[in-house]
């Protein structure tokens, strides 16, 4: 089975739909069944994206992506720095 990936915008829209359906009197179980997601997925999405606008969710994903990229750069620079220090001491 392939993983069905939703974008941040799609998740926010689905959460909005969920809020509307729940306000109309449907249970959470009925709503998540209609959306085709598990209850664990729903609660995880609500925890991460609850109360966000679409543009805020998009920005969050961009920032997370940038954070991963910067962490990789820091790790590479730290390794380079350690190699240079060891080389400067003369311990090959």
PyMOL CGO cylinders between C-alpha atoms (Angstrom):
from pymol import cmd
from pymol.cgo import CYLINDER

trace = [
    CYLINDER, 0.00, 0.00, 0.00, 1.30, 3.40, -0.87, 0.3, 1, 1, 1, 1, 1, 1,
    CYLINDER, 1.30, 3.40, -0.87, 1.14, 6.15, 1.69, 0.3, 1, 1, 1, 1, 1, 1,
    CYLINDER, 1.14, 6.15, 1.69, -1.38, 8.81, 0.84, 0.3, 1, 1, 1, 1, 1, 1,
    CYLINDER, -1.38, 8.81, 0.84, 0.31, 12.09, 1.55, 0.3, 1, 1, 1, 1, 1, 1,
    CYLINDER, 0.31, 12.09, 1.55, -1.71, 15.21, 2.19, 0.3, 1, 1, 1, 1, 1, 1,
    CYLINDER, -1.71, 15.21, 2.19, -0.32, 18.70, 1.87, 0.3, 1, 1, 1, 1, 1, 1,
    CYLINDER, -0.32, 18.70, 1.87, -0.60, 21.13, 4.76, 0.3, 1, 1, 1, 1, 1, 1,
    CYLINDER, -0.60, 21.13, 4.76, -3.30, 23.03, 2.87, 0.3, 1, 1, 1, 1, 1, 1,
    CYLINDER, -3.30, 23.03, 2.87, -5.36, 19.87, 2.34, 0.3, 1, 1, 1, 1, 1, 1,
    CYLINDER, -5.36, 19.87, 2.34, -5.05, 18.96, 6.01, 0.3, 1, 1, 1, 1, 1, 1,
    CYLINDER, -5.05, 18.96, 6.01, -6.23, 22.39, 7.14, 0.3, 1, 1, 1, 1, 1, 1,
    CYLINDER, -6.23, 22.39, 7.14, -9.19, 22.22, 4.75, 0.3, 1, 1, 1, 1, 1, 1,
    CYLINDER, -9.19, 22.22, 4.75, -10.13, 18.75, 6.00, 0.3, 1, 1, 1, 1, 1, 1,
    CYLINDER, -10.13, 18.75, 6.00, -9.96, 19.97, 9.59, 0.3, 1, 1, 1, 1, 1, 1,
    CYLINDER, -9.96, 19.97, 9.59, -12.26, 22.88, 8.68, 0.3, 1, 1, 1, 1, 1, 1,
    CYLINDER, -12.26, 22.88, 8.68, -14.69, 20.46, 7.05, 0.3, 1, 1, 1, 1, 1, 1,
    CYLINDER, -14.69, 20.46, 7.05, -14.55, 18.36, 10.19, 0.3, 1, 1, 1, 1, 1, 1,
    CYLINDER, -14.55, 18.36, 10.19, -15.40, 21.35, 12.38, 0.3, 1, 1, 1, 1, 1, 1,
    CYLINDER, -15.40, 21.35, 12.38, -18.38, 22.19, 10.18, 0.3, 1, 1, 1, 1, 1, 1,
    CYLINDER, -18.38, 22.19, 10.18, -19.69, 18.62, 10.19, 0.3, 1, 1, 1, 1, 1, 1,
    CYLINDER, -19.69, 18.62, 10.19, -19.28, 18.30, 13.95, 0.3, 1, 1, 1, 1, 1, 1,
    CYLINDER, -19.28, 18.30, 13.95, -21.12, 21.60, 14.48, 0.3, 1, 1, 1, 1, 1, 1,
    CYLINDER, -21.12, 21.60, 14.48, -23.98, 20.16, 12.43, 0.3, 1, 1, 1, 1, 1, 1,
    CYLINDER, -23.98, 20.16, 12.43, -24.30, 17.34, 14.94, 0.3, 1, 1, 1, 1, 1, 1,
    CYLINDER, -24.30, 17.34, 14.94, -22.28, 14.51, 13.40, 0.3, 1, 1, 1, 1, 1, 1,
    CYLINDER, -22.28, 14.51, 13.40, -19.99, 12.47, 15.60, 0.3, 1, 1, 1, 1, 1, 1,
    CYLINDER, -19.99, 12.47, 15.60, -16.24, 12.50, 15.16, 0.3, 1, 1, 1, 1, 1, 1,
    CYLINDER, -16.24, 12.50, 15.16, -16.31, 8.83, 14.15, 0.3, 1, 1, 1, 1, 1, 1,
    CYLINDER, -16.31, 8.83, 14.15, -18.77, 9.56, 11.33, 0.3, 1, 1, 1, 1, 1, 1,
    CYLINDER, -18.77, 9.56, 11.33, -16.79, 12.57, 10.13, 0.3, 1, 1, 1, 1, 1, 1,
    CYLINDER, -16.79, 12.57, 10.13, -13.41, 10.84, 9.97, 0.3, 1, 1, 1, 1, 1, 1,
    CYLINDER, -13.41, 10.84, 9.97, -15.02, 7.90, 8.20, 0.3, 1, 1, 1, 1, 1, 1,
    CYLINDER, -15.02, 7.90, 8.20, -16.36, 10.30, 5.56, 0.3, 1, 1, 1, 1, 1, 1,
    CYLINDER, -16.36, 10.30, 5.56, -12.94, 11.92, 5.19, 0.3, 1, 1, 1, 1, 1, 1,
    CYLINDER, -12.94, 11.92, 5.19, -11.26, 8.51, 4.85, 0.3, 1, 1, 1, 1, 1, 1,
    CYLINDER, -11.26, 8.51, 4.85, -8.73, 8.94, 7.64, 0.3, 1, 1, 1, 1, 1, 1,
    CYLINDER, -8.73, 8.94, 7.64, -8.11, 7.13, 10.91, 0.3, 1, 1, 1, 1, 1, 1,
    CYLINDER, -8.11, 7.13, 10.91, -8.93, 8.60, 14.28, 0.3, 1, 1, 1, 1, 1, 1,
    CYLINDER, -8.93, 8.60, 14.28, -5.23, 8.67, 15.16, 0.3, 1, 1, 1, 1, 1, 1,
    CYLINDER, -5.23, 8.67, 15.16, -4.52, 10.70, 12.02, 0.3, 1, 1, 1, 1, 1, 1,
    CYLINDER, -4.52, 10.70, 12.02, -7.34, 13.10, 12.84, 0.3, 1, 1, 1, 1, 1, 1,
    CYLINDER, -7.34, 13.10, 12.84, -6.10, 13.77, 16.38, 0.3, 1, 1, 1, 1, 1, 1,
    CYLINDER, -6.10, 13.77, 16.38, -2.49, 14.12, 15.21, 0.3, 1, 1, 1, 1, 1, 1,
    CYLINDER, -2.49, 14.12, 15.21, -3.56, 16.62, 12.53, 0.3, 1, 1, 1, 1, 1, 1,
    CYLINDER, -3.56, 16.62, 12.53, -5.69, 18.51, 15.02, 0.3, 1, 1, 1, 1, 1, 1,
    CYLINDER, -5.69, 18.51, 15.02, -2.79, 18.70, 17.43, 0.3, 1, 1, 1, 1, 1, 1,
    CYLINDER, -2.79, 18.70, 17.43, -0.38, 19.99, 14.77, 0.3, 1, 1, 1, 1, 1, 1,
    CYLINDER, -0.38, 19.99, 14.77, -2.66, 22.11, 12.56, 0.3, 1, 1, 1, 1, 1, 1,
    CYLINDER, -2.66, 22.11, 12.56, -5.64, 22.93, 14.76, 0.3, 1, 1, 1, 1, 1, 1,
    CYLINDER, -5.64, 22.93, 14.76, -6.72, 26.57, 14.47, 0.3, 1, 1, 1, 1, 1, 1,
    CYLINDER, -6.72, 26.57, 14.47, -4.34, 27.38, 11.62, 0.3, 1, 1, 1, 1, 1, 1,
    CYLINDER, -4.34, 27.38, 11.62, -5.13, 29.15, 8.39, 0.3, 1, 1, 1, 1, 1, 1,
    CYLINDER, -5.13, 29.15, 8.39, -3.99, 27.65, 5.10, 0.3, 1, 1, 1, 1, 1, 1,
    CYLINDER, -3.99, 27.65, 5.10, -1.20, 30.19, 4.65, 0.3, 1, 1, 1, 1, 1, 1,
    CYLINDER, -1.20, 30.19, 4.65, 0.03, 29.59, 8.20, 0.3, 1, 1, 1, 1, 1, 1,
    CYLINDER, 0.03, 29.59, 8.20, 0.20, 25.83, 7.59, 0.3, 1, 1, 1, 1, 1, 1,
    CYLINDER, 0.20, 25.83, 7.59, 2.09, 26.40, 4.33, 0.3, 1, 1, 1, 1, 1, 1,
    CYLINDER, 2.09, 26.40, 4.33, 4.56, 28.67, 6.13, 0.3, 1, 1, 1, 1, 1, 1,
    CYLINDER, 4.56, 28.67, 6.13, 4.99, 26.11, 8.93, 0.3, 1, 1, 1, 1, 1, 1,
    CYLINDER, 4.99, 26.11, 8.93, 5.98, 23.43, 6.40, 0.3, 1, 1, 1, 1, 1, 1,
    CYLINDER, 5.98, 23.43, 6.40, 8.40, 25.83, 4.69, 0.3, 1, 1, 1, 1, 1, 1,
    CYLINDER, 8.40, 25.83, 4.69, 10.02, 26.67, 8.01, 0.3, 1, 1, 1, 1, 1, 1,
    CYLINDER, 10.02, 26.67, 8.01, 10.30, 22.98, 8.95, 0.3, 1, 1, 1, 1, 1, 1,
    CYLINDER, 10.30, 22.98, 8.95, 11.94, 22.24, 5.60, 0.3, 1, 1, 1, 1, 1, 1,
    CYLINDER, 11.94, 22.24, 5.60, 14.37, 25.14, 6.07, 0.3, 1, 1, 1, 1, 1, 1,
    CYLINDER, 14.37, 25.14, 6.07, 15.14, 23.95, 9.60, 0.3, 1, 1, 1, 1, 1, 1,
    CYLINDER, 15.14, 23.95, 9.60, 16.09, 20.48, 8.34, 0.3, 1, 1, 1, 1, 1, 1,
    CYLINDER, 16.09, 20.48, 8.34, 18.35, 22.03, 5.70, 0.3, 1, 1, 1, 1, 1, 1,
    CYLINDER, 18.35, 22.03, 5.70, 20.07, 24.26, 8.27, 0.3, 1, 1, 1, 1, 1, 1,
    CYLINDER, 20.07, 24.26, 8.27, 20.59, 21.37, 10.69, 0.3, 1, 1, 1, 1, 1, 1,
    CYLINDER, 20.59, 21.37, 10.69, 22.35, 19.43, 7.94, 0.3, 1, 1, 1, 1, 1, 1,
    CYLINDER, 22.35, 19.43, 7.94, 24.58, 22.43, 7.22, 0.3, 1, 1, 1, 1, 1, 1,
    CYLINDER, 24.58, 22.43, 7.22, 25.48, 22.80, 10.89, 0.3, 1, 1, 1, 1, 1, 1,
    CYLINDER, 25.48, 22.80, 10.89, 26.32, 19.10, 11.14, 0.3, 1, 1, 1, 1, 1, 1,
    CYLINDER, 26.32, 19.10, 11.14, 28.57, 19.28, 8.08, 0.3, 1, 1, 1, 1, 1, 1,
    CYLINDER, 28.57, 19.28, 8.08, 30.31, 22.42, 9.33, 0.3, 1, 1, 1, 1, 1, 1,
    CYLINDER, 30.31, 22.42, 9.33, 30.83, 20.89, 12.77, 0.3, 1, 1, 1, 1, 1, 1,
    CYLINDER, 30.83, 20.89, 12.77, 32.40, 17.83, 11.19, 0.3, 1, 1, 1, 1, 1, 1,
    CYLINDER, 32.40, 17.83, 11.19, 34.64, 20.00, 8.99, 0.3, 1, 1, 1, 1, 1, 1,
    CYLINDER, 34.64, 20.00, 8.99, 35.65, 22.03, 12.04, 0.3, 1, 1, 1, 1, 1, 1,
    CYLINDER, 35.65, 22.03, 12.04, 36.53, 18.90, 14.03, 0.3, 1, 1, 1, 1, 1, 1,
    CYLINDER, 36.53, 18.90, 14.03, 38.62, 17.58, 11.12, 0.3, 1, 1, 1, 1, 1, 1,
    CYLINDER, 38.62, 17.58, 11.12, 40.50, 20.88, 10.83, 0.3, 1, 1, 1, 1, 1, 1,
    CYLINDER, 40.50, 20.88, 10.83, 41.20, 20.99, 14.57, 0.3, 1, 1, 1, 1, 1, 1,
    CYLINDER, 41.20, 20.99, 14.57, 42.54, 17.46, 14.54, 0.3, 1, 1, 1, 1, 1, 1,
    CYLINDER, 42.54, 17.46, 14.54, 44.67, 18.21, 11.49, 0.3, 1, 1, 1, 1, 1, 1,
    CYLINDER, 44.67, 18.21, 11.49, 46.05, 21.37, 13.13, 0.3, 1, 1, 1, 1, 1, 1,
    CYLINDER, 46.05, 21.37, 13.13, 47.12, 19.36, 16.18, 0.3, 1, 1, 1, 1, 1, 1,
    CYLINDER, 47.12, 19.36, 16.18, 49.00, 16.98, 13.93, 0.3, 1, 1, 1, 1, 1, 1,
    CYLINDER, 49.00, 16.98, 13.93, 47.05, 13.85, 14.84, 0.3, 1, 1, 1, 1, 1, 1,
    CYLINDER, 47.05, 13.85, 14.84, 46.31, 12.25, 11.50, 0.3, 1, 1, 1, 1, 1, 1,
]
cmd.load_cgo(trace, "trace")
